[in-house]
């Protein structure tokens, strides 16, 4: 059973920074793309950032470009989301996801709350 466990969420003031971590159990980490998603109150879940499994290519939502950085450490089975210049509209539950097309793999973490407020 693959498990994803996020950590690092919390309350931060506007303009502040947080780093989220997501540790993945099992041996598939190096073979899956990893991504961070978020769901704000009253909104649909959206993709925030993604990093490829082998090529390390990253993509970002327009709303976080230049402020957030996704990275992965295959030796630690961990993906990170460094968030800077946080805004109140970044308030959401943040989820990490492990995904692979073939063979199919699709796993989600339980989420971690990020609240940006003064």
C-alpha positions as CSV (number, residue, x, y, z in Angstrom):
1,X,0.0,0.0,0.0
2,X,1.4,3.3,-1.1
3,X,1.0,6.2,1.3
4,X,1.7,9.9,0.8
5,X,2.1,12.0,3.9
6,X,2.2,15.8,3.7
7,X,3.6,18.2,6.3
8,X,4.7,21.8,6.7
9,X,1.4,23.6,6.5
10,X,0.3,26.2,9.0
11,X,-0.6,29.8,9.5
12,X,1.6,32.5,7.9
13,X,1.3,36.2,7.3
14,X,1.0,37.7,3.8
15,X,4.4,37.9,2.2
16,X,5.7,35.0,4.3
17,X,7.1,31.6,3.3
18,X,6.4,28.0,3.9
19,X,7.8,24.7,2.7
20,X,5.6,21.7,2.3
21,X,6.9,18.2,2.2
22,X,5.4,15.0,1.0
23,X,7.0,11.6,1.8
24,X,5.9,8.6,-0.2
25,X,6.2,5.1,1.0
26,X,7.1,2.1,-1.2
27,X,9.4,1.8,-4.1
28,X,7.6,3.6,-6.9
29,X,8.7,7.2,-6.1
30,X,11.3,7.5,-8.8
31,X,8.9,6.2,-11.5
32,X,6.0,8.6,-10.8
33,X,5.4,12.2,-11.6
34,X,4.7,14.2,-8.4
35,X,2.5,17.2,-8.1
36,X,0.9,19.5,-5.6
37,X,-2.7,20.5,-5.8
38,X,-4.9,22.7,-3.7
39,X,-8.5,23.3,-2.8
40,X,-9.6,26.6,-1.5
41,X,-12.9,27.0,0.4
42,X,-15.8,27.0,-2.1
43,X,-13.5,26.3,-5.1
44,X,-12.5,23.3,-7.2
45,X,-9.2,21.5,-6.6
46,X,-6.5,22.9,-8.9
47,X,-3.1,21.9,-10.0
48,X,-0.4,24.1,-8.4
49,X,2.9,22.5,-9.6
50,X,4.2,19.3,-11.1
51,X,7.6,17.7,-11.5
52,X,8.4,14.8,-13.9
53,X,9.7,11.4,-12.8
54,X,12.8,11.1,-15.0
55,X,13.3,14.4,-16.8
56,X,12.6,16.6,-13.8
57,X,10.6,19.0,-15.9
58,X,8.5,21.3,-13.8
59,X,5.2,23.1,-14.6
60,X,3.3,25.7,-12.6
61,X,-0.1,27.3,-12.4
62,X,0.1,30.9,-13.6
63,X,-1.1,32.1,-10.2
64,X,2.1,30.8,-8.5
65,X,4.8,31.2,-11.1
66,X,7.8,33.0,-9.7
67,X,6.6,32.4,-6.1
68,X,6.5,28.7,-5.7
69,X,9.1,26.1,-6.5
70,X,8.6,22.3,-6.7
71,X,11.5,19.9,-6.2
72,X,12.0,16.2,-5.5
73,X,14.6,14.1,-3.8
74,X,14.4,10.6,-5.1
75,X,16.8,9.3,-2.4
76,X,14.3,10.5,0.3
77,X,11.1,9.7,-1.6
78,X,10.1,13.2,-0.9
79,X,8.7,16.1,-3.0
80,X,8.7,19.7,-1.7
81,X,6.8,22.8,-2.4
82,X,8.7,26.0,-1.4
83,X,6.1,28.8,-1.2
84,X,7.2,32.4,-1.0
85,X,5.5,35.8,-1.2
86,X,2.3,34.1,0.1
87,X,-1.0,35.8,-0.5
88,X,-4.3,35.3,1.3
89,X,-5.7,33.7,-1.9
90,X,-3.1,30.9,-1.5
91,X,-5.1,29.8,1.5
92,X,-6.2,26.2,0.8
93,X,-5.7,22.6,1.7
94,X,-2.7,21.4,-0.2
95,X,-2.5,17.8,-1.5
96,X,0.4,15.9,-3.1
97,X,-0.2,13.3,-5.8
98,X,1.9,10.5,-7.3
99,X,0.9,9.6,-10.8
100,X,2.1,7.3,-13.6
101,X,0.3,6.3,-16.8
102,X,1.9,2.9,-17.4
103,X,1.5,0.9,-15.3
104,X,-1.2,3.0,-13.9
105,X,-0.6,4.5,-10.4
106,X,-2.6,7.3,-8.9
107,X,-2.2,8.1,-5.2
108,X,-3.1,11.2,-3.1
109,X,-2.1,12.4,0.3
110,X,-4.5,13.5,3.0
111,X,-3.7,17.2,2.7
112,X,-2.2,19.9,4.8
113,X,-3.8,23.2,5.6
114,X,-2.1,26.4,4.6
115,X,-3.6,29.7,5.9
116,X,-2.3,33.0,4.8
117,X,-3.7,35.8,7.1
118,X,-2.6,38.7,9.1
